[in-house]
Amino acid sequence: MSTSRLLLPGLLLALTLSGCSLLAPDTPTTGPASPQSAPQASSSAPVAATSQPVRDIETSSLAPQRPLSLADTQTLMRDYVIAIQVKIRSKLVVPKGLKGNPEAVFKVEQDRQGRILGKPVMSRSSGNKSLDAAIGKAILAASPLPPPPRADLYYRSLELAVRPRR
């Protein structure tokens, strides 16, 4: 059994791939969209702008959408974390003779297209310098990371907990 985590501001997702355990965000979830946030059509003039911020996302699937429930957010984030882990593991060259399944944690910055900005910074070592270096290289090689399922689930800063095996 291994644990994959993506630590995000205000939200900690701890995923046990054989059984999921998710921790709720430390802030309340957003309820249904309020009538004030939805654009109102007028018979005299078309609506020119909304209260939503403009997002510089090229992929239409990442366009702003309705607010999600906590359960829906957790499901989408779990799938997003798994997609990132799969891509990183596909690029990982595991050092020969590695014993166990140690975990290293790296902080990375990404742009909206998933490209890694700068070098990943290790925040916790696996205890194996060769594995730590291999994971850092795999994260860079995995760039661009998979896109989040929704624009409102994009985070520039990610903390990735990576293990060589599932």
LINGI-V719914 format. One record per pair of residues at least 24 apart in sequence whose ideal C-beta (glycine too) atoms are under 8 Angstrom apart, sorted by the first residue. I is the first residue (numbers start at 1). J is the second residue. D is the distance in Angstrom with one decimal. If there is no record, write none. Layout:
i: <I | I>
j: <J | J>
d: <D | D>
This chain:
i: <2 | 2 | 2 | 2 | 2 | 3 | 3 | 3 | 4 | 4 | 4 | 4 | 4 | 4 | 5 | 5 | 5 | 5 | 5 | 6 | 6 | 6 | 6 | 6 | 6 | 6 | 6 | 7 | 7 | 7 | 8 | 8 | 8 | 8 | 9 | 9 | 11 | 13 | 13 | 13 | 13 | 15 | 15 | 15 | 17 | 17 | 20 | 22 | 22 | 22 | 24 | 25 | 29 | 29 | 29 | 29 | 29 | 30 | 30 | 31 | 32 | 32 | 33 | 33 | 55 | 55 | 56 | 57 | 57 | 57 | 58 | 59 | 61 | 61 | 62 | 62 | 62 | 62 | 62 | 63 | 64 | 64 | 64 | 65 | 65 | 65 | 68 | 73 | 76 | 76 | 76 | 76 | 77 | 79 | 80 | 80 | 80 | 80 | 83 | 84 | 84 | 84 | 84 | 84 | 85 | 87 | 87 | 87 | 88 | 88 | 88 | 88 | 88 | 88 | 89 | 89 | 89 | 89 | 90 | 91 | 91 | 91 | 91 | 91 | 92 | 92 | 92 | 92 | 92 | 93 | 93 | 93 | 94 | 94 | 94 | 94 | 95 | 95 | 95 | 95 | 98 | 98 | 98 | 98 | 101 | 101 | 101 | 102 | 102 | 102 | 102 | 102 | 102 | 103 | 103 | 103 | 104 | 104 | 104 | 104 | 104 | 105 | 105 | 105 | 105 | 106 | 106 | 106 | 106 | 106 | 106 | 107 | 107 | 107 | 107 | 108 | 108 | 108 | 108 | 108 | 109 | 109 | 109 | 110 | 110 | 110 | 110 | 110 | 111 | 112 | 113 | 113 | 114 | 114 | 114 | 114 | 114 | 115 | 115 | 115 | 116 | 116 | 116 | 116 | 116 | 120 | 123 | 131 | 135 | 135 | 138>
j: <101 | 103 | 163 | 165 | 166 | 103 | 161 | 163 | 81 | 82 | 85 | 161 | 162 | 163 | 81 | 105 | 159 | 160 | 161 | 77 | 80 | 81 | 84 | 158 | 159 | 160 | 161 | 158 | 159 | 161 | 77 | 155 | 158 | 159 | 155 | 157 | 77 | 74 | 77 | 78 | 81 | 78 | 81 | 82 | 82 | 166 | 78 | 74 | 77 | 78 | 70 | 70 | 67 | 68 | 69 | 70 | 73 | 67 | 68 | 67 | 66 | 67 | 66 | 67 | 112 | 151 | 112 | 112 | 151 | 154 | 113 | 147 | 147 | 149 | 147 | 148 | 150 | 151 | 154 | 151 | 150 | 151 | 152 | 150 | 151 | 152 | 150 | 153 | 148 | 149 | 150 | 153 | 153 | 149 | 146 | 148 | 149 | 153 | 146 | 142 | 145 | 146 | 158 | 160 | 162 | 142 | 145 | 146 | 135 | 138 | 139 | 142 | 160 | 162 | 138 | 162 | 164 | 166 | 142 | 137 | 138 | 139 | 141 | 142 | 134 | 135 | 138 | 162 | 164 | 134 | 137 | 138 | 131 | 134 | 164 | 165 | 128 | 130 | 131 | 134 | 128 | 130 | 131 | 164 | 163 | 164 | 165 | 126 | 127 | 128 | 131 | 163 | 164 | 161 | 162 | 163 | 131 | 132 | 135 | 161 | 162 | 159 | 160 | 161 | 162 | 135 | 136 | 139 | 159 | 160 | 162 | 157 | 158 | 159 | 160 | 139 | 157 | 158 | 159 | 160 | 156 | 157 | 158 | 143 | 144 | 145 | 156 | 158 | 156 | 154 | 144 | 147 | 143 | 144 | 145 | 146 | 147 | 143 | 144 | 145 | 140 | 142 | 143 | 144 | 145 | 160 | 159 | 164 | 162 | 164 | 162>
d: <5.8 | 8.0 | 4.9 | 6.3 | 5.4 | 7.3 | 7.1 | 7.4 | 5.8 | 6.9 | 4.7 | 6.4 | 7.7 | 7.1 | 7.3 | 7.8 | 7.7 | 7.8 | 3.9 | 7.1 | 7.2 | 4.2 | 6.6 | 6.2 | 7.2 | 6.3 | 7.6 | 7.6 | 3.8 | 7.4 | 7.7 | 5.0 | 7.0 | 7.7 | 6.7 | 7.2 | 7.1 | 7.1 | 5.2 | 6.5 | 5.8 | 5.7 | 5.6 | 7.0 | 7.7 | 5.5 | 6.1 | 4.6 | 7.9 | 6.9 | 6.2 | 7.4 | 7.8 | 7.8 | 6.6 | 4.6 | 7.1 | 4.1 | 7.8 | 6.9 | 7.8 | 6.6 | 5.7 | 5.8 | 7.7 | 5.2 | 6.0 | 5.5 | 5.3 | 7.7 | 7.3 | 6.0 | 7.7 | 7.6 | 6.0 | 6.9 | 6.4 | 4.3 | 7.3 | 6.1 | 7.9 | 5.4 | 6.3 | 5.6 | 7.6 | 7.2 | 7.6 | 7.3 | 7.9 | 4.7 | 6.7 | 6.2 | 6.5 | 6.7 | 7.1 | 5.4 | 5.9 | 6.7 | 4.1 | 7.7 | 5.5 | 6.0 | 7.8 | 6.8 | 7.0 | 4.5 | 6.5 | 6.0 | 7.5 | 5.1 | 5.7 | 4.7 | 7.1 | 5.8 | 7.4 | 7.7 | 7.2 | 7.6 | 7.4 | 7.7 | 4.2 | 7.9 | 3.9 | 4.9 | 6.0 | 6.5 | 4.0 | 7.7 | 6.0 | 5.5 | 7.6 | 7.3 | 7.3 | 6.7 | 4.7 | 8.0 | 7.0 | 4.0 | 5.6 | 6.0 | 6.7 | 7.9 | 6.1 | 6.6 | 5.0 | 6.3 | 4.9 | 3.7 | 5.6 | 5.8 | 6.3 | 7.0 | 7.7 | 5.5 | 6.7 | 4.8 | 6.6 | 5.1 | 4.9 | 7.6 | 5.8 | 6.1 | 6.9 | 4.8 | 7.6 | 6.7 | 6.5 | 5.9 | 7.3 | 5.2 | 6.9 | 6.8 | 7.2 | 5.1 | 7.8 | 6.2 | 7.5 | 5.2 | 7.9 | 6.3 | 5.9 | 5.7 | 7.8 | 7.9 | 7.8 | 5.8 | 6.3 | 6.4 | 7.6 | 6.2 | 5.6 | 7.5 | 7.0 | 3.6 | 4.0 | 6.4 | 5.6 | 5.3 | 4.7 | 7.9 | 5.9 | 7.8 | 4.0 | 7.6 | 7.0 | 7.7 | 6.6 | 6.7 | 5.0 | 7.7 | 7.5>
